[in-house]
């Protein structure tokens, strides 16, 4: 079974936002790209947005602080 290639997403952010993201990634021992992925999955799960193609066991326990799920 072939694995789908990942998609490229480019975003422009203020330097202090990038620094905060890099700091969070460093604390979690993740790459910047993986930290963004974890944050998106966490946000979508907390808000109830569908994550089509993302199994429930992918990135388990990724809930934002203070969210009740």
Biopython code that builds the backbone (N, CA, C, O; Angstrom):
import numpy as np
from Bio.PDB.StructureBuilder import StructureBuilder

atoms = [
    (1, "UNK", "N", (0.846, -1.182, 0.000)),
    (1, "UNK", "CA", (0.000, 0.000, 0.000)),
    (1, "UNK", "C", (0.885, 1.236, 0.000)),
    (1, "UNK", "O", (1.788, 1.344, 0.830)),
    (2, "UNK", "N", (0.647, 2.164, -0.905)),
    (2, "UNK", "CA", (1.443, 3.372, -1.010)),
    (2, "UNK", "C", (1.047, 4.375, 0.069)),
    (2, "UNK", "O", (-0.127, 4.525, 0.408)),
    (3, "UNK", "N", (2.043, 5.040, 0.587)),
    (3, "UNK", "CA", (1.806, 6.075, 1.591)),
    (3, "UNK", "C", (1.695, 7.411, 0.873)),
    (3, "UNK", "O", (2.528, 7.734, 0.025)),
    (4, "UNK", "N", (0.668, 8.187, 1.208)),
    (4, "UNK", "CA", (0.485, 9.490, 0.579)),
    (4, "UNK", "C", (1.595, 10.436, 1.011)),
    (4, "UNK", "O", (2.040, 10.408, 2.159)),
    (5, "UNK", "N", (2.034, 11.268, 0.084)),
    (5, "UNK", "CA", (3.042, 12.267, 0.410)),
    (5, "UNK", "C", (2.419, 13.336, 1.283)),
    (5, "UNK", "O", (1.221, 13.605, 1.199)),
    (6, "UNK", "N", (3.237, 13.939, 2.116)),
    (6, "UNK", "CA", (2.720, 15.024, 2.940)),
    (6, "UNK", "C", (2.606, 16.293, 2.094)),
    (6, "UNK", "O", (3.269, 16.435, 1.067)),
    (7, "UNK", "N", (1.767, 17.189, 2.540)),
    (7, "UNK", "CA", (1.521, 18.447, 1.851)),
    (7, "UNK", "C", (2.391, 19.547, 2.451)),
    (7, "UNK", "O", (2.754, 19.488, 3.626)),
    (8, "UNK", "N", (2.718, 20.537, 1.652)),
    (8, "UNK", "CA", (3.487, 21.686, 2.118)),
    (8, "UNK", "C", (2.521, 22.829, 2.388)),
    (8, "UNK", "O", (1.673, 23.152, 1.555)),
    (9, "UNK", "N", (2.658, 23.435, 3.556)),
    (9, "UNK", "CA", (1.868, 24.605, 3.922)),
    (9, "UNK", "C", (2.848, 25.687, 4.341)),
    (9, "UNK", "O", (3.644, 25.486, 5.258)),
    (10, "UNK", "N", (2.796, 26.816, 3.686)),
    (10, "UNK", "CA", (3.671, 27.934, 4.044)),
    (10, "UNK", "C", (2.830, 29.025, 4.684)),
    (10, "UNK", "O", (1.786, 29.413, 4.161)),
    (11, "UNK", "N", (3.295, 29.507, 5.808)),
    (11, "UNK", "CA", (2.599, 30.607, 6.478)),
    (11, "UNK", "C", (3.621, 31.655, 6.872)),
    (11, "UNK", "O", (4.784, 31.340, 7.128)),
    (12, "UNK", "N", (3.186, 32.887, 6.919)),
    (12, "UNK", "CA", (4.039, 33.975, 7.332)),
    (12, "UNK", "C", (3.528, 34.465, 8.688)),
    (12, "UNK", "O", (2.351, 34.799, 8.830)),
    (13, "UNK", "N", (4.413, 34.505, 9.677)),
    (13, "UNK", "CA", (4.044, 34.950, 11.017)),
    (13, "UNK", "C", (5.051, 35.974, 11.514)),
    (13, "UNK", "O", (6.164, 36.074, 10.996)),
    (14, "UNK", "N", (4.655, 36.719, 12.505)),
    (14, "UNK", "CA", (5.547, 37.687, 13.144)),
    (14, "UNK", "C", (6.690, 36.940, 13.831)),
    (14, "UNK", "O", (6.508, 35.807, 14.277)),
    (15, "UNK", "N", (7.856, 37.559, 13.920)),
    (15, "UNK", "CA", (9.006, 36.888, 14.542)),
    (15, "UNK", "C", (8.744, 36.381, 15.959)),
    (15, "UNK", "O", (9.235, 35.314, 16.329)),
    (16, "UNK", "N", (7.978, 37.127, 16.757)),
    (16, "UNK", "CA", (7.725, 36.674, 18.135)),
    (16, "UNK", "C", (6.817, 35.446, 18.166)),
    (16, "UNK", "O", (6.914, 34.637, 19.088)),
    (17, "UNK", "N", (5.942, 35.293, 17.179)),
    (17, "UNK", "CA", (5.099, 34.101, 17.093)),
    (17, "UNK", "C", (5.960, 32.896, 16.724)),
    (17, "UNK", "O", (5.813, 31.821, 17.305)),
    (18, "UNK", "N", (6.858, 33.078, 15.757)),
    (18, "UNK", "CA", (7.748, 31.987, 15.377)),
    (18, "UNK", "C", (8.646, 31.591, 16.545)),
    (18, "UNK", "O", (8.891, 30.404, 16.761)),
    (19, "UNK", "N", (9.136, 32.565, 17.295)),
    (19, "UNK", "CA", (9.992, 32.274, 18.452)),
    (19, "UNK", "C", (9.226, 31.483, 19.501)),
    (19, "UNK", "O", (9.773, 30.557, 20.099)),
    (20, "UNK", "N", (7.977, 31.835, 19.729)),
    (20, "UNK", "CA", (7.151, 31.106, 20.702)),
    (20, "UNK", "C", (6.900, 29.683, 20.222)),
    (20, "UNK", "O", (6.954, 28.739, 21.011)),
    (21, "UNK", "N", (6.628, 29.530, 18.948)),
    (21, "UNK", "CA", (6.409, 28.202, 18.380)),
    (21, "UNK", "C", (7.682, 27.359, 18.478)),
    (21, "UNK", "O", (7.624, 26.180, 18.826)),
    (22, "UNK", "N", (8.816, 27.959, 18.175)),
    (22, "UNK", "CA", (10.080, 27.231, 18.263)),
    (22, "UNK", "C", (10.380, 26.846, 19.701)),
    (22, "UNK", "O", (10.890, 25.756, 19.959)),
    (23, "UNK", "N", (10.070, 27.724, 20.632)),
    (23, "UNK", "CA", (10.273, 27.429, 22.050)),
    (23, "UNK", "C", (9.407, 26.253, 22.490)),
    (23, "UNK", "O", (9.871, 25.365, 23.205)),
    (24, "UNK", "N", (8.158, 26.251, 22.062)),
    (24, "UNK", "CA", (7.256, 25.140, 22.394)),
    (24, "UNK", "C", (7.765, 23.841, 21.778)),
    (24, "UNK", "O", (7.748, 22.796, 22.429)),
    (25, "UNK", "N", (8.214, 23.900, 20.537)),
    (25, "UNK", "CA", (8.741, 22.717, 19.864)),
    (25, "UNK", "C", (9.982, 22.192, 20.582)),
    (25, "UNK", "O", (10.137, 20.984, 20.764)),
    (26, "UNK", "N", (10.855, 23.097, 20.984)),
    (26, "UNK", "CA", (12.065, 22.689, 21.709)),
    (26, "UNK", "C", (11.716, 22.012, 23.032)),
    (26, "UNK", "O", (12.297, 20.985, 23.382)),
    (27, "UNK", "N", (10.772, 22.588, 23.762)),
    (27, "UNK", "CA", (10.358, 22.010, 25.045)),
    (27, "UNK", "C", (9.752, 20.617, 24.874)),
    (27, "UNK", "O", (9.909, 19.756, 25.740)),
    (28, "UNK", "N", (9.065, 20.402, 23.762)),
    (28, "UNK", "CA", (8.417, 19.122, 23.488)),
    (28, "UNK", "C", (9.330, 18.164, 22.720)),
    (28, "UNK", "O", (8.939, 17.040, 22.405)),
    (29, "UNK", "N", (10.561, 18.624, 22.419)),
    (29, "UNK", "CA", (11.522, 17.836, 21.634)),
    (29, "UNK", "C", (10.907, 17.416, 20.297)),
    (29, "UNK", "O", (10.987, 16.255, 19.897)),
    (30, "UNK", "N", (10.294, 18.382, 19.620)),
    (30, "UNK", "CA", (9.664, 18.160, 18.323)),
    (30, "UNK", "C", (10.253, 19.117, 17.308)),
    (30, "UNK", "O", (10.865, 20.124, 17.665)),
    (31, "UNK", "N", (10.062, 18.791, 16.034)),
    (31, "UNK", "CA", (10.420, 19.740, 14.990)),
    (31, "UNK", "C", (9.339, 20.818, 14.950)),
    (31, "UNK", "O", (8.252, 20.645, 15.499)),
    (32, "UNK", "N", (9.650, 21.913, 14.301)),
    (32, "UNK", "CA", (8.679, 22.991, 14.150)),
    (32, "UNK", "C", (7.439, 22.484, 13.404)),
    (32, "UNK", "O", (6.310, 22.770, 13.804)),
    (33, "UNK", "N", (7.653, 21.735, 12.325)),
    (33, "UNK", "CA", (6.529, 21.205, 11.543)),
    (33, "UNK", "C", (5.671, 20.255, 12.367)),
    (33, "UNK", "O", (4.443, 20.308, 12.298)),
    (34, "UNK", "N", (6.314, 19.382, 13.151)),
    (34, "UNK", "CA", (5.554, 18.440, 13.961)),
    (34, "UNK", "C", (4.792, 19.167, 15.065)),
    (34, "UNK", "O", (3.678, 18.769, 15.405)),
    (35, "UNK", "N", (5.367, 20.219, 15.624)),
    (35, "UNK", "CA", (4.675, 20.983, 16.667)),
    (35, "UNK", "C", (3.418, 21.627, 16.101)),
    (35, "UNK", "O", (2.377, 21.639, 16.757)),
    (36, "UNK", "N", (3.509, 22.162, 14.890)),
    (36, "UNK", "CA", (2.323, 22.752, 14.246)),
    (36, "UNK", "C", (1.270, 21.682, 14.030)),
    (36, "UNK", "O", (0.087, 21.919, 14.276)),
    (37, "UNK", "N", (1.685, 20.505, 13.572)),
    (37, "UNK", "CA", (0.738, 19.408, 13.347)),
    (37, "UNK", "C", (0.041, 19.020, 14.649)),
    (37, "UNK", "O", (-1.178, 18.847, 14.669)),
    (38, "UNK", "N", (0.790, 18.886, 15.721)),
    (38, "UNK", "CA", (0.213, 18.534, 17.020)),
    (38, "UNK", "C", (-0.773, 19.611, 17.474)),
    (38, "UNK", "O", (-1.851, 19.294, 17.978)),
    (39, "UNK", "N", (-0.405, 20.878, 17.298)),
    (39, "UNK", "CA", (-1.295, 21.971, 17.700)),
    (39, "UNK", "C", (-2.590, 21.983, 16.897)),
    (39, "UNK", "O", (-3.662, 22.229, 17.450)),
    (40, "UNK", "N", (-2.496, 21.719, 15.601)),
    (40, "UNK", "CA", (-3.696, 21.697, 14.754)),
    (40, "UNK", "C", (-4.610, 20.544, 15.157)),
    (40, "UNK", "O", (-5.820, 20.728, 15.293)),
    (41, "UNK", "N", (-4.038, 19.361, 15.347)),
    (41, "UNK", "CA", (-4.839, 18.207, 15.768)),
    (41, "UNK", "C", (-5.488, 18.488, 17.116)),
    (41, "UNK", "O", (-6.670, 18.202, 17.307)),
    (42, "UNK", "N", (-4.733, 19.040, 18.041)),
    (42, "UNK", "CA", (-5.259, 19.356, 19.367)),
    (42, "UNK", "C", (-6.417, 20.353, 19.281)),
    (42, "UNK", "O", (-7.457, 20.164, 19.911)),
    (43, "UNK", "N", (-6.230, 21.398, 18.507)),
    (43, "UNK", "CA", (-7.263, 22.418, 18.352)),
    (43, "UNK", "C", (-8.525, 21.826, 17.740)),
    (43, "UNK", "O", (-9.629, 22.063, 18.228)),
    (44, "UNK", "N", (-8.360, 21.065, 16.683)),
    (44, "UNK", "CA", (-9.517, 20.470, 16.015)),
    (44, "UNK", "C", (-10.273, 19.517, 16.939)),
    (44, "UNK", "O", (-11.504, 19.506, 16.951)),
    (45, "UNK", "N", (-9.537, 18.719, 17.711)),
    (45, "UNK", "CA", (-10.197, 17.808, 18.652)),
    (45, "UNK", "C", (-10.919, 18.581, 19.746)),
    (45, "UNK", "O", (-12.034, 18.221, 20.123)),
    (46, "UNK", "N", (-10.303, 19.628, 20.254)),
    (46, "UNK", "CA", (-10.913, 20.420, 21.327)),
    (46, "UNK", "C", (-12.184, 21.124, 20.855)),
    (46, "UNK", "O", (-13.138, 21.268, 21.620)),
    (47, "UNK", "N", (-12.195, 21.559, 19.600)),
    (47, "UNK", "CA", (-13.332, 22.301, 19.052)),
    (47, "UNK", "C", (-14.352, 21.413, 18.350)),
    (47, "UNK", "O", (-15.417, 21.882, 17.949)),
    (48, "UNK", "N", (-14.024, 20.122, 18.200)),
    (48, "UNK", "CA", (-14.962, 19.205, 17.564)),
    (48, "UNK", "C", (-14.946, 19.244, 16.053)),
    (48, "UNK", "O", (-15.893, 18.786, 15.414)),
    (49, "UNK", "N", (-13.883, 19.784, 15.464)),
    (49, "UNK", "CA", (-13.772, 19.797, 14.011)),
    (49, "UNK", "C", (-13.372, 18.410, 13.525)),
    (49, "UNK", "O", (-12.586, 17.729, 14.185)),
    (50, "UNK", "N", (-13.900, 17.982, 12.385)),
    (50, "UNK", "CA", (-13.561, 16.648, 11.891)),
    (50, "UNK", "C", (-12.101, 16.566, 11.464)),
    (50, "UNK", "O", (-11.532, 17.522, 10.938)),
    (51, "UNK", "N", (-11.526, 15.423, 11.701)),
    (51, "UNK", "CA", (-10.150, 15.147, 11.287)),
    (51, "UNK", "C", (-10.179, 13.926, 10.376)),
    (51, "UNK", "O", (-9.711, 12.848, 10.745)),
    (52, "UNK", "N", (-10.729, 14.107, 9.194)),
    (52, "UNK", "CA", (-10.860, 13.001, 8.254)),
    (52, "UNK", "C", (-9.480, 12.473, 7.887)),
    (52, "UNK", "O", (-8.575, 13.239, 7.556)),
    (53, "UNK", "N", (-9.334, 11.167, 7.950)),
    (53, "UNK", "CA", (-8.076, 10.538, 7.607)),
    (53, "UNK", "C", (-7.078, 10.483, 8.748)),
    (53, "UNK", "O", (-5.988, 9.936, 8.584)),
    (54, "UNK", "N", (-7.428, 11.040, 9.902)),
    (54, "UNK", "CA", (-6.547, 10.994, 11.071)),
    (54, "UNK", "C", (-7.159, 10.018, 12.068)),
    (54, "UNK", "O", (-8.174, 10.328, 12.692)),
    (55, "UNK", "N", (-6.554, 8.840, 12.223)),
    (55, "UNK", "CA", (-7.097, 7.859, 13.172)),
    (55, "UNK", "C", (-7.082, 8.399, 14.599)),
    (55, "UNK", "O", (-6.235, 9.220, 14.952)),
    (56, "UNK", "N", (-8.016, 7.936, 15.408)),
    (56, "UNK", "CA", (-8.105, 8.388, 16.800)),
    (56, "UNK", "C", (-6.818, 8.132, 17.576)),
    (56, "UNK", "O", (-6.484, 8.879, 18.496)),
    (57, "UNK", "N", (-6.094, 7.069, 17.204)),
    (57, "UNK", "CA", (-4.875, 6.738, 17.934)),
    (57, "UNK", "C", (-3.671, 7.584, 17.488)),
    (57, "UNK", "O", (-2.593, 7.488, 18.073)),
    (58, "UNK", "N", (-3.861, 8.406, 16.455)),
    (58, "UNK", "CA", (-2.795, 9.311, 16.027)),
    (58, "UNK", "C", (-2.749, 10.504, 16.973)),
    (58, "UNK", "O", (-3.758, 11.172, 17.199)),
    (59, "UNK", "N", (-1.581, 10.758, 17.514)),
    (59, "UNK", "CA", (-1.373, 11.852, 18.461)),
    (59, "UNK", "C", (-2.424, 11.829, 19.577)),
    (59, "UNK", "O", (-3.148, 12.805, 19.770)),
    (60, "UNK", "N", (-2.505, 10.714, 20.307)),
    (60, "UNK", "CA", (-3.479, 10.665, 21.402)),
    (60, "UNK", "C", (-3.123, 11.676, 22.489)),
    (60, "UNK", "O", (-1.980, 12.123, 22.585)),
    (61, "UNK", "N", (-4.081, 12.017, 23.278)),
    (61, "UNK", "CA", (-3.883, 12.951, 24.397)),
    (61, "UNK", "C", (-3.382, 14.317, 23.945)),
    (61, "UNK", "O", (-2.594, 14.956, 24.642)),
    (62, "UNK", "N", (-3.834, 14.760, 22.788)),
    (62, "UNK", "CA", (-3.438, 16.083, 22.314)),
    (62, "UNK", "C", (-4.614, 17.033, 22.467)),
    (62, "UNK", "O", (-5.261, 17.415, 21.492)),
    (63, "UNK", "N", (-4.868, 17.398, 23.696)),
    (63, "UNK", "CA", (-5.916, 18.366, 23.986)),
    (63, "UNK", "C", (-5.286, 19.629, 24.521)),
    (63, "UNK", "O", (-4.316, 19.583, 25.278)),
    (64, "UNK", "N", (-5.847, 20.764, 24.123)),
    (64, "UNK", "CA", (-5.351, 22.038, 24.621)),
    (64, "UNK", "C", (-5.620, 22.151, 26.113)),
    (64, "UNK", "O", (-6.597, 21.595, 26.616)),
    (65, "UNK", "N", (-4.767, 22.861, 26.811)),
    (65, "UNK", "CA", (-4.990, 23.073, 28.241)),
    (65, "UNK", "C", (-6.337, 23.742, 28.468)),
    (65, "UNK", "O", (-6.707, 24.688, 27.771)),
    (66, "UNK", "N", (-7.044, 23.242, 29.437)),
    (66, "UNK", "CA", (-8.325, 23.842, 29.786)),
    (66, "UNK", "C", (-9.492, 23.387, 28.936)),
    (66, "UNK", "O", (-10.630, 23.781, 29.195)),
    (67, "UNK", "N", (-9.236, 22.561, 27.919)),
    (67, "UNK", "CA", (-10.356, 22.080, 27.097)),
    (67, "UNK", "C", (-10.900, 20.797, 27.704)),
    (67, "UNK", "O", (-10.154, 19.964, 28.219)),
    (68, "UNK", "N", (-12.194, 20.661, 27.634)),
    (68, "UNK", "CA", (-12.846, 19.476, 28.205)),
    (68, "UNK", "C", (-13.293, 18.570, 27.079)),
    (68, "UNK", "O", (-14.296, 18.837, 26.417)),
    (69, "UNK", "N", (-12.531, 17.473, 26.857)),
    (69, "UNK", "CA", (-12.950, 16.481, 25.869)),
    (69, "UNK", "C", (-12.781, 15.110, 26.440)),
    (69, "UNK", "O", (-13.078, 14.121, 25.769)),
]
sb = StructureBuilder()
sb.init_structure("model")
sb.init_model(0)
sb.init_chain("A")
sb.init_seg("    ")
for serial, (resi, resn, name, xyz) in enumerate(atoms, 1):
    if name == "N":
        sb.init_residue(resn, " ", resi, " ")
    sb.init_atom(name, np.array(xyz, "f"), 0.0, 1.0, " ", f" {name:<3s}", serial, name[0])
structure = sb.get_structure()
